[in-house]
Amino acid sequence: MNSTFDDIILGGAMGGSNYMHLSNNEKGELIFKEIKNSYVFWSIKKAIKEEIVRNRQTKTQEICEMIPRLLKDLNLETKIKNKVHETLDKNGYFKETS
């Protein structure tokens, strides 16, 4: 039976310890997928959307400039970093690099 990327992500047939054997691209996909499926991601997306909706006359360029500021002002930057750290820890990254 062939293992899929999802099997690796979910700790299926190959188990979480094989995380270190993934390519950097696959590790990035893993982290992004887990973050995208998390409550943290959706709460961040909602917070940014609410801020943008409040300023209905905001132009696209202004929105691009607003997002980094909103991430910082709403402390969302830290939430993202914490979720990445949690994902790496869950997959044994820190155990195998220390």
Buried (B, 14 or more C-beta within 10 A) or exposed (E): EEEEEEBBBEBEEBEBEBBEEBEEEBBEBBBEBBBEEBEBBEEBEEBBEEBBEEEEEBEEEEBEEBEEEBBEEBEBBEBBEEBBEBBBEEBBBEEEEE
